[in-house]
Amino acid sequence: MSEVKEQKIVVLLSLKTADKNLILNGIKIASIFRKELCLCINLKEKEKKDKEKYKSLLTSYLAPIKNELPQLRVSTLLLNEKLSELPEKLADDFEGIIVVVPATEYSKYSGSLAESPVPFLFVDGNAGQIPEYKKLVLPVDMRAENKESGIWCSYFGRYNEAAIVVVAANDSGNDDQKHVKLNVAYIKKLFQKFKIEHKIFRGTKSSLSNSFEALDLSISANSDLLVILGSSVITPIDQLIGLPEKKIIKRAGKLPVMVINPRKDNYILCD
C-alpha cells in the first residue's frame, strides 16, 4: 500500500527573529484544522554547502515544539527550489495546504504566490499576540474565483467557529453587479449550509477597490484575518506601481492577510 501523506501547514522560515511569530501562527492554524505543522527552509544555491548546519537549525526549532505540544504532528523540510516552483512542490510532493510567510517579505514571495495552488498567509513577525482567527472579513467582487475564497473562509467557520463579514463590491455596470450578486449568493448558501455566523454588507467601492474597503473595515472592527483574492492579471504597470495585494499587506500591520491565487485551481482542505 502507498503511504498516505498528511496535509501540512508549511511555515517558510526566514532565519530571523520573525520566525517565532511565524511558527506560533503556524501552530495555531495547524491546531485549528488538525493538520501537521511543517517547518521548511528553502536553501539558496550558495547555502547548499552548509546543508548540515541548516538541518541542525531545523532540529533546534523542532525540539521545543515537541516538548510543549507533544500532541501536535510536526515535521521539517529542507529544500532547494526556485521560488516560482516552490508552492507547487510543497503542495504536490509534500501535501502543503497553507504556506505561512512574513508580511515584510511579500516582494520575495510574490512570484511564488502567482504560481501557487494553495493560499499564502502573510503574518506580522513582530505582533505581540497570536490571532484567534475567529473574526474574518471577506471582500467579494465580480470574479468567479471568489468562490475559492468563500470556501476557505467556510473552513475557518466550520473548524474554528469563526464569524465572517462579507463586503460585496458595488459595481455600476449591470453585468458586473450581476456577477457580484451571484458570488454573494453562492457564499451565503455555503455559509448557511454549515451554519456559519456571517453578515453581508454592500460596500461603497467597485470590484477594483473593495479589497481596500474590506481592509479598512477589518482594522476598524479589530478583525483577525482578511481573506482576499490575488490579482487575476498582472500587467507591466502593476509590476511598476505594485499589485493591490502588496499594498494591502503593507497597510495591514498586525492583521494577518490570507491571499488566494485566482490564476490556479486551488487545493481543498481534507477532513
Accessible surface in RSA format (square Angstrom, percent):
REM  Atomic radii and reference values for relative SASA: ProtOr
REM  Chains: A
REM  Algorithm: Lee & Richards
REM  Probe-radius: 1.40
REM  Slices: 20
REM RES _ NUM      All-atoms   Total-Side   Main-Chain    Non-polar    All polar
REM                ABS   REL    ABS   REL    ABS   REL    ABS   REL    ABS   REL
RES MET A   1   240.07 124.3 153.08 101.3  86.98 207.1 125.85 107.0 114.22 151.3
RES SER A   2   103.73  87.7  78.78 105.1  24.95  57.5  54.63 116.3  49.10  68.8
RES GLU A   3   152.94  87.8 122.78  92.9  30.16  71.8  51.79 100.2 101.15  82.6
RES VAL A   4   132.96  87.5 109.22  98.9  23.74  57.2 113.58  98.7  19.38  52.6
RES LYS A   5   103.62  50.6  82.90  50.9  20.72  49.3  57.47  51.7  46.15  49.2
RES GLU A   6    75.02  43.1  69.79  52.8   5.23  12.5  22.04  42.6  52.98  43.3
RES GLN A   7    17.24   9.6  14.18  10.4   3.05   7.3   7.01  14.9  10.22   7.8
RES LYS A   8    25.25  12.3  25.25  15.5   0.00   0.0  14.19  12.8  11.06  11.8
RES ILE A   9     0.00   0.0   0.00   0.0   0.00   0.0   0.00   0.0   0.00   0.0
RES VAL A  10     0.15   0.1   0.15   0.1   0.00   0.0   0.15   0.1   0.00   0.0
RES VAL A  11     0.00   0.0   0.00   0.0   0.00   0.0   0.00   0.0   0.00   0.0
RES LEU A  12     3.02   1.7   2.85   2.0   0.17   0.4   2.88   2.0   0.14   0.4
RES LEU A  13    10.79   6.0   0.00   0.0  10.79  27.1   0.00   0.0  10.79  29.0
RES SER A  14    16.60  14.0   1.30   1.7  15.31  35.3   4.75  10.1  11.86  16.6
RES LEU A  15    64.79  36.1  35.96  25.7  28.83  72.5  39.14  27.5  25.65  69.0
RES LYS A  16   130.58  63.7 115.03  70.6  15.55  37.0  83.86  75.5  46.72  49.8
RES THR A  17   129.97  92.4 108.48 110.0  21.49  51.2  94.53 127.0  35.44  53.6
RES ALA A  18    16.18  14.9  15.96  24.6   0.22   0.5  16.04  22.6   0.14   0.4
RES ASP A  19     3.70   2.6   3.70   3.7   0.00   0.0   3.70   8.7   0.00   0.0
RES LYS A  20   148.97  72.7 141.18  86.6   7.79  18.6  88.93  80.0  60.04  64.0
RES ASN A  21    13.45   9.3  13.14  12.7   0.31   0.7   0.48   1.2  12.96  12.5
RES LEU A  22     0.00   0.0   0.00   0.0   0.00   0.0   0.00   0.0   0.00   0.0
RES ILE A  23    15.72   8.9  15.72  11.7   0.00   0.0  15.72  11.3   0.00   0.0
RES LEU A  24    66.32  36.9  63.22  45.2   3.10   7.8  63.22  44.4   3.10   8.3
RES ASN A  25     3.28   2.3   3.28   3.2   0.00   0.0   0.00   0.0   3.28   3.2
RES GLY A  26     0.00   0.0   0.00   N/A   0.00   0.0   0.00   0.0   0.00   0.0
RES ILE A  27    23.89  13.6  23.89  17.8   0.00   0.0  23.89  17.2   0.00   0.0
RES LYS A  28    55.00  26.8  52.94  32.5   2.06   4.9  20.23  18.2  34.77  37.0
RES ILE A  29     0.00   0.0   0.00   0.0   0.00   0.0   0.00   0.0   0.00   0.0
RES ALA A  30     0.22   0.2   0.00   0.0   0.22   0.5   0.00   0.0   0.22   0.6
RES SER A  31    60.78  51.4  40.97  54.7  19.82  45.6  35.17  74.9  25.61  35.9
RES ILE A  32    13.67   7.8   6.09   4.5   7.58  18.3  11.96   8.6   1.71   4.7
RES PHE A  33     3.42   1.7   0.00   0.0   3.42   8.9   0.00   0.0   3.42   9.8
RES ARG A  34   158.72  66.6 143.18  73.0  15.53  37.0  71.32  97.5  87.39  53.0
RES LYS A  35    19.94   9.7  17.14  10.5   2.80   6.7   1.64   1.5  18.30  19.5
RES GLU A  36    21.68  12.4  21.68  16.4   0.00   0.0   1.30   2.5  20.39  16.6
RES LEU A  37     0.00   0.0   0.00   0.0   0.00   0.0   0.00   0.0   0.00   0.0
RES CYS A  38     1.52   1.1   1.52   1.7   0.00   0.0   0.00   0.0   1.52   1.6
RES LEU A  39     0.00   0.0   0.00   0.0   0.00   0.0   0.00   0.0   0.00   0.0
RES CYS A  40     0.21   0.2   0.00   0.0   0.21   0.5   0.00   0.0   0.21   0.2
RES ILE A  41     5.71   3.2   5.61   4.2   0.09   0.2   5.71   4.1   0.00   0.0
RES ASN A  42    33.69  23.2  13.44  13.0  20.25  48.8   7.49  18.0  26.20  25.3
RES LEU A  43     5.86   3.3   3.64   2.6   2.22   5.6   3.72   2.6   2.14   5.8
RES LYS A  44   118.37  57.7 112.21  68.8   6.16  14.7  66.61  60.0  51.76  55.1
RES GLU A  45   121.35  69.7 107.18  81.1  14.17  33.7  64.77 125.3  56.57  46.2
RES LYS A  46   148.46  72.4 133.27  81.8  15.19  36.2  90.39  81.4  58.08  61.9
RES GLU A  47    38.78  22.3  38.18  28.9   0.60   1.4   9.20  17.8  29.57  24.1
RES LYS A  48    93.59  45.7  85.35  52.4   8.24  19.6  46.03  41.4  47.55  50.7
RES LYS A  49   170.00  82.9 125.88  77.2  44.13 105.1 114.80 103.3  55.21  58.8
RES ASP A  50    51.08  35.8  46.08  45.9   5.00  11.8   6.43  15.1  44.65  44.5
RES LYS A  51    97.89  47.8  97.58  59.9   0.31   0.7  41.25  37.1  56.64  60.3
RES GLU A  52   116.92  67.1 114.46  86.6   2.46   5.8  67.45 130.5  49.47  40.4
RES LYS A  53   115.05  56.1 105.00  64.4  10.06  23.9  72.00  64.8  43.05  45.9
RES TYR A  54    15.54   7.3  15.54   8.8   0.00   0.0   1.87   1.4  13.67  16.9
RES LYS A  55    93.27  45.5  90.29  55.4   2.98   7.1  49.47  44.5  43.80  46.7
RES SER A  56    73.27  61.9  63.64  84.9   9.62  22.2  37.35  79.5  35.92  50.3
RES LEU A  57    59.26  33.0  57.56  41.2   1.70   4.3  58.95  41.4   0.31   0.8
RES LEU A  58     5.82   3.2   5.82   4.2   0.00   0.0   5.82   4.1   0.00   0.0
RES THR A  59    87.30  62.1  86.20  87.4   1.10   2.6  61.12  82.1  26.18  39.6
RES SER A  60    64.03  54.1  46.19  61.6  17.84  41.1  47.71 101.6  16.32  22.9
RES TYR A  61    47.47  22.2  39.34  22.4   8.13  21.2  29.92  22.5  17.55  21.6
RES LEU A  62    25.12  14.0  25.12  18.0   0.00   0.0  25.12  17.6   0.00   0.0
RES ALA A  63    48.91  45.0  41.70  64.4   7.21  16.4  48.62  68.5   0.29   0.8
RES PRO A  64    69.64  50.8  66.27  60.4   3.37  12.3  69.26  57.2   0.38   2.4
RES ILE A  65    12.85   7.3   9.68   7.2   3.17   7.6  12.80   9.2   0.05   0.1
RES LYS A  66   106.29  51.9 100.33  61.6   5.96  14.2  53.92  48.5  52.37  55.8
RES ASN A  67   119.60  82.5  90.72  87.7  28.88  69.5  25.21  60.7  94.39  91.2
RES GLU A  68   136.89  78.6 116.07  87.8  20.82  49.6  36.78  71.1 100.11  81.7
RES LEU A  69    51.14  28.5  51.09  36.6   0.05   0.1  51.09  35.9   0.05   0.1
RES PRO A  70   107.55  78.4  76.54  69.8  31.01 112.7  80.44  66.4  27.11 168.5
RES GLN A  71   138.11  77.2 105.22  76.9  32.89  78.3  75.06 159.8  63.05  47.8
RES LEU A  72    22.10  12.3  11.54   8.3  10.56  26.5  14.32  10.1   7.78  20.9
RES ARG A  73   106.85  44.9  98.27  50.1   8.58  20.4  54.89  75.0  51.96  31.5
RES VAL A  74    21.06  13.9   0.06   0.1  20.99  50.6   0.06   0.1  20.99  56.9
RES SER A  75    30.35  25.6  25.77  34.4   4.58  10.6  30.05  64.0   0.30   0.4
RES THR A  76    51.72  36.8  29.63  30.0  22.09  52.7   0.85   1.1  50.87  76.9
RES LEU A  77    25.37  14.1  22.46  16.1   2.91   7.3  25.36  17.8   0.01   0.0
RES LEU A  78    33.04  18.4   9.74   7.0  23.30  58.6   9.84   6.9  23.20  62.4
RES LEU A  79    18.54  10.3  13.58   9.7   4.95  12.4  18.54  13.0   0.00   0.0
RES ASN A  80    55.44  38.2  33.31  32.2  22.14  53.3  15.67  37.7  39.77  38.4
RES GLU A  81    45.46  26.1  34.38  26.0  11.07  26.4   3.76   7.3  41.70  34.0
RES LYS A  82   147.16  71.8 134.86  82.7  12.30  29.3  90.13  81.1  57.04  60.8
RES LEU A  83    59.38  33.1  53.71  38.4   5.67  14.2  53.71  37.7   5.67  15.2
RES SER A  84    53.36  45.1  46.56  62.1   6.80  15.7  30.06  64.0  23.30  32.6
RES GLU A  85    88.97  51.1  84.92  64.2   4.05   9.6  34.16  66.1  54.80  44.7
RES LEU A  86     0.69   0.4   0.69   0.5   0.00   0.0   0.69   0.5   0.00   0.0
RES PRO A  87     0.43   0.3   0.41   0.4   0.02   0.1   0.43   0.4   0.00   0.0
RES GLU A  88    69.81  40.1  69.25  52.4   0.56   1.3  13.54  26.2  56.27  45.9
RES LYS A  89    66.62  32.5  61.26  37.6   5.35  12.7  22.99  20.7  43.63  46.5
RES LEU A  90     0.66   0.4   0.66   0.5   0.00   0.0   0.66   0.5   0.00   0.0
RES ALA A  91     1.22   1.1   0.00   0.0   1.22   2.8   0.00   0.0   1.22   3.2
RES ASP A  92    76.19  53.4  51.40  51.2  24.80  58.6  24.67  58.1  51.52  51.4
RES ASP A  93    52.86  37.0  50.00  49.8   2.86   6.8  13.17  31.0  39.69  39.6
RES PHE A  94    51.66  25.8  51.22  31.7   0.44   1.2  51.66  31.3   0.00   0.0
RES GLU A  95    57.04  32.7  54.70  41.4   2.34   5.6   4.50   8.7  52.54  42.9
RES GLY A  96     1.23   1.5   0.00   N/A   1.23   1.5   0.03   0.1   1.19   2.7
RES ILE A  97     1.07   0.6   1.07   0.8   0.00   0.0   1.07   0.8   0.00   0.0
RES ILE A  98     0.00   0.0   0.00   0.0   0.00   0.0   0.00   0.0   0.00   0.0
RES VAL A  99     0.00   0.0   0.00   0.0   0.00   0.0   0.00   0.0   0.00   0.0
RES VAL A 100     0.00   0.0   0.00   0.0   0.00   0.0   0.00   0.0   0.00   0.0
RES VAL A 101     0.00   0.0   0.00   0.0   0.00   0.0   0.00   0.0   0.00   0.0
RES PRO A 102     2.13   1.6   2.13   1.9   0.00   0.0   2.13   1.8   0.00   0.0
RES ALA A 103    21.29  19.6  13.66  21.1   7.63  17.3  13.90  19.6   7.39  19.6
RES THR A 104   121.81  86.6  83.86  85.0  37.96  90.5  79.16 106.3  42.66  64.5
RES GLU A 105    21.26  12.2  18.06  13.7   3.19   7.6  16.47  31.9   4.78   3.9
RES TYR A 106    13.47   6.3  13.03   7.4   0.44   1.2  11.72   8.8   1.75   2.2
RES SER A 107    74.15  62.7  56.02  74.8  18.13  41.8  44.46  94.7  29.68  41.6
RES LYS A 108    91.86  44.8  71.22  43.7  20.64  49.1  52.84  47.6  39.02  41.6
RES TYR A 109     7.92   3.7   7.92   4.5   0.00   0.0   0.24   0.2   7.68   9.5
RES SER A 110    35.12  29.7  29.20  39.0   5.92  13.6   8.55  18.2  26.57  37.2
RES GLY A 111    40.06  49.4   0.00   N/A  40.06  49.4  35.96  98.7   4.10   9.2
RES SER A 112     0.27   0.2   0.16   0.2   0.10   0.2   0.16   0.3   0.10   0.1
RES LEU A 113     7.68   4.3   7.67   5.5   0.00   0.0   7.67   5.4   0.00   0.0
RES ALA A 114    18.32  16.8  12.51  19.3   5.82  13.2  16.52  23.3   1.81   4.8
RES GLU A 115    64.78  37.2  64.74  49.0   0.04   0.1  14.29  27.6  50.49  41.2
RES SER A 116     0.04   0.0   0.00   0.0   0.04   0.1   0.00   0.0   0.04   0.1
RES PRO A 117     5.05   3.7   5.05   4.6   0.00   0.0   5.05   4.2   0.00   0.0
RES VAL A 118     0.10   0.1   0.06   0.1   0.03   0.1   0.08   0.1   0.02   0.0
RES PRO A 119     0.00   0.0   0.00   0.0   0.00   0.0   0.00   0.0   0.00   0.0
RES PHE A 120     0.98   0.5   0.98   0.6   0.00   0.0   0.98   0.6   0.00   0.0
RES LEU A 121     0.00   0.0   0.00   0.0   0.00   0.0   0.00   0.0   0.00   0.0
RES PHE A 122     1.16   0.6   0.13   0.1   1.03   2.7   0.13   0.1   1.03   3.0
RES VAL A 123     1.89   1.2   1.66   1.5   0.24   0.6   1.89   1.6   0.00   0.0
RES ASP A 124    25.19  17.6  21.07  21.0   4.12   9.7   4.33  10.2  20.86  20.8
RES GLY A 125    11.11  13.7   0.00   N/A  11.11  13.7   2.33   6.4   8.78  19.7
RES ASN A 126   122.67  84.6  97.59  94.3  25.07  60.4  32.25  77.6  90.42  87.4
RES ALA A 127    13.50  12.4   8.48  13.1   5.02  11.4   8.48  11.9   5.02  13.3
RES GLY A 128    80.14  98.8   0.00   N/A  80.14  98.8  41.77 114.6  38.37  85.9
RES GLN A 129   151.39  84.7 139.29 101.8  12.11  28.8  48.06 102.3 103.33  78.4
RES ILE A 130    40.65  23.1  30.91  23.0   9.74  23.5  30.91  22.3   9.74  26.4
RES PRO A 131    21.05  15.3  11.35  10.3   9.70  35.3  20.97  17.3   0.07   0.5
RES GLU A 132    88.63  50.9  86.74  65.6   1.90   4.5  40.02  77.4  48.62  39.7
RES TYR A 133     0.05   0.0   0.05   0.0   0.00   0.0   0.05   0.0   0.00   0.0
RES LYS A 134    80.50  39.3  78.32  48.1   2.18   5.2  64.12  57.7  16.38  17.4
RES LYS A 135    98.67  48.1  97.46  59.8   1.21   2.9  68.72  61.9  29.95  31.9
RES LEU A 136     1.35   0.8   0.00   0.0   1.35   3.4   0.00   0.0   1.35   3.6
RES VAL A 137     0.72   0.5   0.72   0.6   0.00   0.0   0.72   0.6   0.00   0.0
RES LEU A 138     0.13   0.1   0.13   0.1   0.00   0.0   0.13   0.1   0.00   0.0
RES PRO A 139     8.28   6.0   3.14   2.9   5.14  18.7   3.21   2.7   5.07  31.5
RES VAL A 140     0.00   0.0   0.00   0.0   0.00   0.0   0.00   0.0   0.00   0.0
RES ASP A 141     7.77   5.4   7.47   7.4   0.30   0.7   0.44   1.0   7.33   7.3
RES MET A 142    68.27  35.4  62.09  41.1   6.19  14.7  43.85  37.3  24.42  32.4
RES ARG A 143    60.26  25.3  54.29  27.7   5.97  14.2  39.04  53.4  21.21  12.9
RES ALA A 144    69.79  64.2  58.60  90.4  11.19  25.4  61.45  86.5   8.34  22.1
RES GLU A 145    62.43  35.8  59.02  44.7   3.41   8.1  18.43  35.7  44.00  35.9
RES ASN A 146     1.61   1.1   1.61   1.6   0.00   0.0   0.00   0.0   1.61   1.6
RES LYS A 147    84.23  41.1  84.23  51.7   0.00   0.0  30.69  27.6  53.54  57.0
RES GLU A 148    44.13  25.3  44.11  33.4   0.02   0.0   9.30  18.0  34.83  28.4
RES SER A 149     0.68   0.6   0.68   0.9   0.00   0.0   0.17   0.4   0.51   0.7
RES GLY A 150     0.00   0.0   0.00   N/A   0.00   0.0   0.00   0.0   0.00   0.0
RES ILE A 151    43.61  24.8  43.61  32.5   0.00   0.0  43.61  31.4   0.00   0.0
RES TRP A 152     2.51   1.0   2.50   1.2   0.00   0.0   0.71   0.4   1.79   2.9
RES CYS A 153     0.00   0.0   0.00   0.0   0.00   0.0   0.00   0.0   0.00   0.0
RES SER A 154     1.49   1.3   1.49   2.0   0.00   0.0   0.00   0.0   1.49   2.1
RES TYR A 155    12.09   5.6  12.09   6.9   0.00   0.0   6.83   5.1   5.26   6.5
RES PHE A 156     0.09   0.0   0.09   0.1   0.00   0.0   0.09   0.1   0.00   0.0
RES GLY A 157     8.01   9.9   0.00   N/A   8.01   9.9   0.00   0.0   8.01  17.9
RES ARG A 158    84.52  35.5  52.06  26.5  32.46  77.3  16.15  22.1  68.37  41.4
RES TYR A 159    43.08  20.1  18.69  10.6  24.39  63.5  20.29  15.2  22.79  28.1
RES ASN A 160    17.26  11.9  13.56  13.1   3.71   8.9   3.71   8.9  13.56  13.1
RES GLU A 161   146.93  84.4 123.25  93.2  23.67  56.4  47.35  91.6  99.58  81.3
RES ALA A 162     1.85   1.7   0.00   0.0   1.85   4.2   0.00   0.0   1.85   4.9
RES ALA A 163    27.44  25.2  26.00  40.1   1.44   3.3  26.00  36.6   1.44   3.8
RES ILE A 164     1.36   0.8   0.00   0.0   1.36   3.3   0.00   0.0   1.36   3.7
RES VAL A 165    36.32  23.9  36.32  32.9   0.00   0.0  36.32  31.6   0.00   0.0
RES VAL A 166     0.13   0.1   0.13   0.1   0.00   0.0   0.13   0.1   0.00   0.0
RES VAL A 167     3.79   2.5   3.79   3.4   0.00   0.0   3.79   3.3   0.00   0.0
RES ALA A 168     8.00   7.4   8.00  12.3   0.00   0.0   8.00  11.3   0.00   0.0
RES ALA A 169     0.00   0.0   0.00   0.0   0.00   0.0   0.00   0.0   0.00   0.0
RES ASN A 170    52.66  36.3  41.02  39.6  11.64  28.0   0.85   2.0  51.81  50.1
RES ASP A 171    13.65   9.6   7.92   7.9   5.72  13.5   2.08   4.9  11.57  11.5
RES SER A 172   120.53 101.8  83.15 111.0  37.37  86.1  58.30 124.1  62.23  87.2
RES GLY A 173    33.84  41.7   0.00   N/A  33.84  41.7  31.71  87.0   2.13   4.8
RES ASN A 174   133.40  92.0 120.28 116.2  13.12  31.6  31.69  76.3 101.71  98.3
RES ASP A 175   104.09  72.9 101.75 101.3   2.34   5.5  25.98  61.2  78.11  77.9
RES ASP A 176    48.67  34.1  48.43  48.2   0.24   0.6   1.07   2.5  47.60  47.5
RES GLN A 177    20.75  11.6  20.75  15.2   0.00   0.0  15.73  33.5   5.02   3.8
RES LYS A 178   125.79  61.4 122.30  75.0   3.49   8.3  67.81  61.0  57.97  61.8
RES HIS A 179    80.93  44.2  80.02  55.6   0.92   2.3  45.03  46.4  35.90  41.8
RES VAL A 180     0.94   0.6   0.94   0.9   0.00   0.0   0.94   0.8   0.00   0.0
RES LYS A 181   130.66  63.7 125.19  76.8   5.47  13.0  71.87  64.7  58.79  62.6
RES LEU A 182   100.38  55.9  95.86  68.6   4.52  11.4  96.30  67.6   4.08  11.0
RES ASN A 183     5.35   3.7   5.35   5.2   0.00   0.0   0.00   0.0   5.35   5.2
RES VAL A 184    21.06  13.9  20.91  18.9   0.16   0.4  21.05  18.3   0.01   0.0
RES ALA A 185    57.68  53.0  47.69  73.6   9.99  22.7  53.10  74.8   4.58  12.1
RES TYR A 186    79.09  36.9  72.09  41.0   7.00  18.2  57.18  43.0  21.91  27.0
RES ILE A 187     0.37   0.2   0.37   0.3   0.00   0.0   0.37   0.3   0.00   0.0
RES LYS A 188    91.87  44.8  91.87  56.4   0.00   0.0  34.17  30.8  57.70  61.5
RES LYS A 189   155.16  75.7 153.27  94.0   1.88   4.5  96.33  86.7  58.83  62.7
RES LEU A 190    25.48  14.2  21.61  15.5   3.87   9.7  25.04  17.6   0.43   1.2
RES PHE A 191     0.04   0.0   0.04   0.0   0.00   0.0   0.04   0.0   0.00   0.0
RES GLN A 192    98.02  54.8  81.90  59.9  16.12  38.4  31.22  66.5  66.80  50.7
RES LYS A 193   147.26  71.8 118.04  72.4  29.22  69.6  78.86  71.0  68.40  72.9
RES PHE A 194    67.42  33.7  46.60  28.9  20.83  54.2  51.60  31.3  15.82  45.3
RES LYS A 195   186.67  91.1 152.17  93.4  34.50  82.2 116.56 104.9  70.11  74.7
RES ILE A 196     9.09   5.2   0.78   0.6   8.31  20.0   4.51   3.3   4.58  12.4
RES GLU A 197   121.07  69.5 106.64  80.7  14.42  34.3  47.65  92.2  73.42  59.9
RES HIS A 198    45.50  24.9  23.53  16.4  21.97  56.2  17.29  17.8  28.21  32.8
RES LYS A 199   126.52  61.7 121.39  74.5   5.13  12.2  68.89  62.0  57.63  61.4
RES ILE A 200    59.65  33.9  30.10  22.4  29.55  71.2  30.10  21.7  29.55  80.2
RES PHE A 201   102.67  51.4 100.96  62.5   1.72   4.5 102.67  62.2   0.00   0.0
RES ARG A 202   156.83  65.8 126.54  64.5  30.29  72.1  54.33  74.3 102.50  62.1
RES GLY A 203     5.43   6.7   0.00   N/A   5.43   6.7   3.52   9.7   1.91   4.3
RES THR A 204   106.11  75.5  82.46  83.6  23.64  56.3  73.88  99.2  32.22  48.7
RES LYS A 205   101.33  49.4  99.21  60.9   2.13   5.1  43.71  39.3  57.62  61.4
RES SER A 206    42.96  36.3  37.88  50.6   5.08  11.7  28.47  60.6  14.49  20.3
RES SER A 207    21.08  17.8   9.35  12.5  11.73  27.0   9.43  20.1  11.64  16.3
RES LEU A 208   162.52  90.5 140.52 100.5  22.00  55.3 143.55 100.8  18.97  51.0
RES SER A 209    41.90  35.4  41.76  55.7   0.14   0.3  10.72  22.8  31.18  43.7
RES ASN A 210     0.59   0.4   0.59   0.6   0.00   0.0   0.00   0.0   0.59   0.6
RES SER A 211    19.55  16.5  18.76  25.0   0.79   1.8   9.20  19.6  10.35  14.5
RES PHE A 212    44.40  22.2  44.40  27.5   0.00   0.0  44.40  26.9   0.00   0.0
RES GLU A 213    36.08  20.7  32.19  24.4   3.89   9.3  19.87  38.4  16.20  13.2
RES ALA A 214     0.00   0.0   0.00   0.0   0.00   0.0   0.00   0.0   0.00   0.0
RES LEU A 215     0.00   0.0   0.00   0.0   0.00   0.0   0.00   0.0   0.00   0.0
RES ASP A 216    74.62  52.3  68.58  68.3   6.04  14.3  30.17  71.0  44.45  44.3
RES LEU A 217    57.30  31.9  53.40  38.2   3.90   9.8  56.70  39.8   0.60   1.6
RES SER A 218     0.28   0.2   0.00   0.0   0.28   0.6   0.00   0.0   0.28   0.4
RES ILE A 219    85.77  48.8  73.26  54.6  12.51  30.2  78.20  56.3   7.57  20.5
RES SER A 220    88.20  74.5  51.93  69.3  36.26  83.5  52.32 111.4  35.88  50.3
RES ALA A 221    44.10  40.5  28.73  44.3  15.37  35.0  39.54  55.7   4.56  12.1
RES ASN A 222   120.14  82.9 103.47 100.0  16.67  40.1  27.04  65.1  93.11  90.0
RES SER A 223    16.66  14.1   4.37   5.8  12.29  28.3   0.00   0.0  16.66  23.3
RES ASP A 224    23.16  16.2  21.61  21.5   1.55   3.7  14.88  35.0   8.28   8.3
RES LEU A 225     0.00   0.0   0.00   0.0   0.00   0.0   0.00   0.0   0.00   0.0
RES LEU A 226     0.00   0.0   0.00   0.0   0.00   0.0   0.00   0.0   0.00   0.0
RES VAL A 227     0.00   0.0   0.00   0.0   0.00   0.0   0.00   0.0   0.00   0.0
RES ILE A 228     1.92   1.1   1.64   1.2   0.28   0.7   1.92   1.4   0.00   0.0
RES LEU A 229    13.90   7.7   2.85   2.0  11.05  27.8   2.85   2.0  11.05  29.7
RES GLY A 230     3.64   4.5   0.00   N/A   3.64   4.5   3.33   9.1   0.31   0.7
RES SER A 231    17.06  14.4   7.73  10.3   9.33  21.5  11.59  24.7   5.46   7.7
RES SER A 232    43.56  36.8  29.02  38.7  14.54  33.5  28.84  61.4  14.72  20.6
RES VAL A 233   106.19  69.9  95.91  86.8  10.28  24.8  96.96  84.3   9.23  25.0
RES ILE A 234    50.22  28.6  25.31  18.9  24.91  60.0  25.31  18.2  24.91  67.6
RES THR A 235    51.63  36.7  49.74  50.4   1.89   4.5  47.82  64.2   3.80   5.8
RES PRO A 236   109.82  80.0 103.24  94.1   6.58  23.9 104.33  86.1   5.49  34.1
RES ILE A 237   116.74  66.4 115.83  86.3   0.91   2.2 116.72  84.0   0.02   0.1
RES ASP A 238    30.92  21.7  30.87  30.7   0.05   0.1   0.39   0.9  30.53  30.4
RES GLN A 239   135.94  76.0 103.25  75.5  32.68  77.8  36.01  76.6  99.93  75.8
RES LEU A 240   152.91  85.2 122.57  87.7  30.34  76.3 127.59  89.6  25.32  68.1
RES ILE A 241   106.54  60.6  80.72  60.1  25.82  62.2  88.67  63.9  17.86  48.5
RES GLY A 242    11.19  13.8   0.00   N/A  11.19  13.8   9.06  24.9   2.13   4.8
RES LEU A 243    19.58  10.9  18.11  13.0   1.47   3.7  18.11  12.7   1.47   3.9
RES PRO A 244    52.83  38.5  52.52  47.9   0.31   1.1  52.83  43.6   0.00   0.0
RES GLU A 245     9.14   5.2   8.56   6.5   0.57   1.4   0.71   1.4   8.43   6.9
RES LYS A 246    85.70  41.8  84.69  52.0   1.01   2.4  38.88  35.0  46.82  49.9
RES LYS A 247    82.94  40.5  80.17  49.2   2.76   6.6  48.27  43.5  34.66  36.9
RES ILE A 248     1.25   0.7   1.25   0.9   0.00   0.0   1.25   0.9   0.00   0.0
RES ILE A 249     5.82   3.3   2.39   1.8   3.43   8.3   2.39   1.7   3.43   9.3
RES LYS A 250   174.98  85.4 145.97  89.6  29.00  69.1  97.95  88.2  77.02  82.0
RES ARG A 251   121.94  51.2 100.32  51.1  21.62  51.5  54.37  74.3  67.58  41.0
RES ALA A 252     6.30   5.8   1.18   1.8   5.12  11.6   1.18   1.7   5.12  13.6
RES GLY A 253    44.24  54.6   0.00   N/A  44.24  54.6  38.81 106.5   5.43  12.2
RES LYS A 254   139.40  68.0 126.66  77.7  12.75  30.3  77.37  69.6  62.03  66.1
RES LEU A 255    17.76   9.9   8.13   5.8   9.64  24.2  12.38   8.7   5.38  14.5
RES PRO A 256     4.42   3.2   4.42   4.0   0.00   0.0   4.42   3.6   0.00   0.0
RES VAL A 257     1.00   0.7   1.00   0.9   0.00   0.0   1.00   0.9   0.00   0.0
RES MET A 258     0.02   0.0   0.02   0.0   0.00   0.0   0.00   0.0   0.02   0.0
RES VAL A 259     0.00   0.0   0.00   0.0   0.00   0.0   0.00   0.0   0.00   0.0
RES ILE A 260     0.16   0.1   0.16   0.1   0.00   0.0   0.16   0.1   0.00   0.0
RES ASN A 261     3.16   2.2   2.32   2.2   0.83   2.0   0.89   2.1   2.26   2.2
RES PRO A 262    13.47   9.8   0.56   0.5  12.90  46.9   1.47   1.2  12.00  74.6
RES ARG A 263   106.51  44.7  71.49  36.4  35.02  83.4  26.05  35.6  80.46  48.8
RES LYS A 264    64.73  31.6  54.05  33.2  10.68  25.4  30.75  27.7  33.98  36.2
RES ASP A 265   129.49  90.7 118.55 118.0  10.94  25.9  35.78  84.2  93.71  93.5
RES ASN A 266    15.92  11.0   0.48   0.5  15.43  37.2   0.40   1.0  15.52  15.0
RES TYR A 267    81.22  37.9  73.03  41.6   8.19  21.3  63.06  47.4  18.16  22.4
RES ILE A 268   110.89  63.1 106.65  79.5   4.24  10.2 106.91  77.0   3.98  10.8
RES LEU A 269     9.70   5.4   0.36   0.3   9.34  23.5   0.36   0.3   9.34  25.1
RES CYS A 270    66.05  50.0  60.54  67.5   5.51  13.0  24.15  61.2  41.90  45.2
RES ASP A 271   143.10 100.2  77.59  77.2  65.51 154.9  62.85 147.9  80.26  80.0
END  Absolute sums over single chains surface
CHAIN  1 A    13540.6      11226.9       2313.8       7531.4       6009.2
END  Absolute sums over all chains
TOTAL         13540.6      11226.9       2313.8       7531.4       6009.2
